[in-house]
Amino acid sequence: MKLMKSDASPFVRKVMVTLHETGLLSEVELIDVSTTPLAPDSSLIAANPMGKIPALLRPNGPAMYDSRVICRYLDDRAETGLYPDARLWDTLTLEATADGIMEAAVLIVYEERFRPAEKVSMEWIEGQWGKIARALDALETRWLSHLQGPMDMGQIAVACALGYLDLRHDVRGWRTGRDGLSEWFAEFAKRDSMRATNPA
C-alpha cells in the first residue's frame, strides 16, 4: 500500500497515528505530496478526484480517500478494535466532531493563505472558529468520560485535531476554560504514535 500525504495535515496525522497504533506502518510506503486547493497535485487527483490528502493506494482495488474511510479500513485490516461495537456510534460521532474541528481549522488557514489580503473575510474566519469553539466546549462538557475510556478512533481523531490547533492556531488559546480536555490531551500526546507524528 502507498499513502499520499503531507505531514502538516491533521487528517494525514490521524491516519499516521492509526498506522502506528495498528502496527501496519511497515506495510505502507509513504509518499509526500505538495498540493493546495488552487494547485492540486496531478498524481493526487488521479487517486482522489477531490484532490485532497490523505489517499491510500492499494495493489488491488481503487484508491481510498477521506481519513475516516482509510482509518476504518486499516483498523478492520489489523483487527485492533478502534471502532468497538459496544460504543460504535459514540466513537463515530466523536470522530466526526474532531474531523469538523480539523476542517474548520484548515479552512481558516486557507482563507488567510490563499486569498488576496484585501479579500480575506474576518467574518468567515470567526464563523469557522465559532464551530471549533462549540465543538471544544462539547468535548469538555459531554465527551470527557469517553475520552478517558479505552482508546478508540474518536480519541485519536480528537488528539490530532487538538494538535493541529496547537500547530496553526495556538494564539487562540483553546485550552482556556477547558481544563479537563487540556489535561486529557497532555496525557494522550505522550503516546509513542503521537510523538512520532508530531509535525511541529
N, C-alpha and C positions, 0 to 999 in steps of 0.2 A: 504494500500500500504506500501511497505518497500523499503527504499533507501539504497543501499550498497554504502559506501562512505569512503573517507579518507579526513580529513579536509584540508590538505595541497594542495590537488589537485585543480587547478584553474577551471577545468571542473566541479568538485563537487561543488565548491563555486558558480558557475553560476547557478546550479540547486537549491542550497540552497537559494540564493538571490531570485530566481524566486518563490520558495515556500513561502518565506516571503511576496513578493510583490503581490502574487495571493491570499494570505490568506489560503493556503492549508497546511501549516506546520503541523497543528494539525491532519491532516488526514494521515500522513506518519510516520511510525516507522523508526527511523534512526539506521542503523547497521554499525558499524565501522569495516573496513576490513583492514588487514595488508597484502599488496601484492606488489610484484615487478615484473619487466619483467622476471627475472630469477627464481623467486619462486612465481608464481601466486597462489592466494588463491583458494582452490578447490571449495568452495561454490560459489565464484565469477565466476569461469569457468562454473559452472552449469547454471548460469544465463546468462553469456555472454561468448561465446566461445573464444573471443579475450582476455579474462582475464583482461579487463580494467574497471575502475570505471569512472563515476557512472553507476549503473544499478538499474532500478526501477522494483520491483516485484509487479505484480498486482494479485488480487484474481482471476480474470477471464482473461485469455489470457497469452501469453508468456511474459517473461521479456522484458523490453525495455532498450536499451543501446544507447550510443552516446548522449552527453549532448544536442545537437541540437534537437534530436528526443524527448527526455524527456521534455525539456523546451516547445517545441511546443505542446506536449500533455497536459502539465499542464496548459498552457495558454488557450488552447481550452476548457479544463475541467472547468476552472474558469471563462472563458469569460471575461478576463481582457484586451484584445486588445493589447498585447505586440507585435503582428505581424499585424500591421494595414494594411488593404487593400490599403489604399491610397499611402503608401510608402513601400509596402511589399518587393519589390526587393532590394531597398536600405537597408532596415533593414536586410534582409538575407545576403546581400553582406558584410555589416558591421559586422555582427555576424561571418561570415566566416573569415574575416580579423582578428578579435580578436581571433578566435579559432586557426588560423595559428600562431599567436604570442605565444599563450599558448603551442601549440605543439612544436614549435622550442625551446622555453624556457625549456620545460620539457626534450627534447632530450639532451640539454646541461647538465642538471643535471644528466641524465642517463649516459652520456659519462664520466662524472667526477666521478660518484659514483660507477658504476658497471663494469667498465673496469679496468684491471690492470694499474697501474700508467704508466708503460713503453709503454703501448699501447694506451693511451689517445691521440687523434688527435686534436691538436690545430687548424689545418686547418679545420677540421669538425666543431669544436666549433665556429670558426669565421664565417664559412659559415652559420651556424644556426643564429648567431647573425646578420649577414647581412640581413637575411629575416626579423628579428624583426625590425631592424633599418629602413628598407624600408617601412615596414607596419606602423611604428610610424610616419614616415615622411608623408605618405599618410593620416593618421588620422589628422595630423596637417594642411596639406595644402588643403585637399579635403573634410574632413568629419566634421569639427567643427560645421558647421551650423546644420547638422543633430544631432550631439551630444547635441547641445544646445536646440533642439526642444523638443516636448513631449516625455516622456520616452517610450522606446521600448526595445526589446530584444537586439538590436545592442548595445545600451548604456550599458546595464547590462553586456554583454559579454566583451566589451572594458574595463569597470571598473574592472572586475575580472582579465583580462589579465594584466592590469597595476598593480593591487595589487600583482599579482604573481611576476612581475618583481621586485617590491619592496622587496618581501619576499626572493627571491632566487638570484636576480642579481642586487641588489642595487648598487654594486660597479661600474656598467656600467654607471650610471647616465643618465638614459633615458630622464630625463626632460631637459637636456641641449639643448638649441636651439629649444625647443618645449613649449614655454610659454603658448600658448593657450590651448594645451592638458593638460599641468600640472595644470593650473587653473581650467579647467573643472573637472578634476579628484578630485582635492582637495574639490570641492563643492559636487560632486556626492558621494564621500566617506563618507559624513556626513549623508547619508540616514540611517535610522534605520536598514534596511536589510543588508547594507554593514558593519555597526558596529557590528551587531550580528554574522556575518560570517567571521570576520577578523581572519585569522589563526595565525597572528603574536603574 
